[in-house]
Amino acid sequence: MIEGVSFGRIVINGSVYEHDVVVYPSGRVERRKKWLSKEKHGTSHKLDPEELKEYLSEDFDVLVVGTGIYGMLSLLPESRELVEGKEVVEMPTPEAIKLFNGLKNEKRVLGIFHITC
């Protein structure tokens, strides 16, 4: 359960994270590997296919991308192609965590959450 987010901070199952996170359908949480996108595009605000591939280790029905407090992160078209046939939702992180929490009991949800801009 994602309990809340504020600029630079997200709380998941009582643990505080001060970095972008990936939440897998199994409940596992890990740090987002945003340097993979940053090396290629000069910014971590573009979610590159090479980065997204790192998170596709568990099967899922829905990919929820929290685009940040102000919505700066975007999924590149080439990244969308990797998850063709899956439901993909991109929205600012505060709204994305509400959707993630609402869906996780009904579907297998993979969440990628940017917690700053």
N, C-alpha and C positions, 0 to 999 in steps of 0.2 A: 504494500500500500504506500503510495506517495502521499505524504502528509502535508507537504507545502513547498513552496518555492518563493524565494526572494532573490534580488539581484546578487549573483555570486554564491548562492546557497540553495541546496535542495535537501529535503528530509525524506528518507525512505526507510520504512520499518524502524523508526526511531534513530537511525544513523544519519549523521549530517555529512554531506559531501559538498566540498567547495570547488568542484570542477564539473565539467560536463560528464554525463553518465549515459550508459546504455543499460536498459533493464530488459532482461530476456524473459521469454514466456515461463521459464522454470523459476523465476524470481531472482536469479543471479544478477548482481549489479557489478559493473566494471567501469573504469574510466574510459571515456571516449578517446579514441586514437586520432584526434584531430590534426596532429602533425602530418599525417599522411595526406590530408587535403591541403594543408598549408604549404607543404613543400612543392606541390604541383601548381597551386593556384595563387600562392602568396597570401592567402587568407584561409582561415578555418570556417568561414561563413558559407563556403560552397562544399556540399557533401559529395565528395568524389566517389566513383565506383570502387576504386581500390580500397578506400576506407570502409565503405558499406559492406564489401565482401567479408571484412573482418568480423562482422556481426551476424552473418548468416549461418551460424553453426547450429541453431535450433530452428525447427520448423515453426512457422507462424502463419496466422490468417490475416493479421492487420499490422501494418507498420505505422506507428504514431511518431511523428517528428515534431518535437517541441523546438520551435524556431528561435527561441530566446525571449527575453522579456519584451523586447521591441520588435521581434520578428526578423532578425537579420540573417539567420541561417536558411539556406535553401537547398533542396535536393536537386542536383543536376539532372537534366534529361537522360543522360547516359546511366545515371544511378537508378532512375525510375525503371529503365529497361531491365535491370537485374531482378526487380521484384514484380515484373509483369505478371498479371493474374492474381496478385494480392491486392487487398485494399490498402491504400496509402492515404494518410491524412497528415497535412502540414498545418500547424497553427501555432500562435505564440504559446510559449511554455506554460503559463498559468492555465490556459484553456486546455492545452494538451494533456496535462496531468489529470484534469477532471475527466476527460474522455478516456484516458488510459485506465483510470480506476473504475470507471463505469463498464468498460468492456472486458476487463481481465477475468471476470468470473464466467463470461459467456464464450469468449474466444481466446485463442493463443495470440497474445499481443507482444510485439517487439517495440520497445520505446527507445528513442534516441532524444536526449534532452540537452539543449544548449541553455545554460543558466545565466549568461550575462546578456549582452545586447542582442 
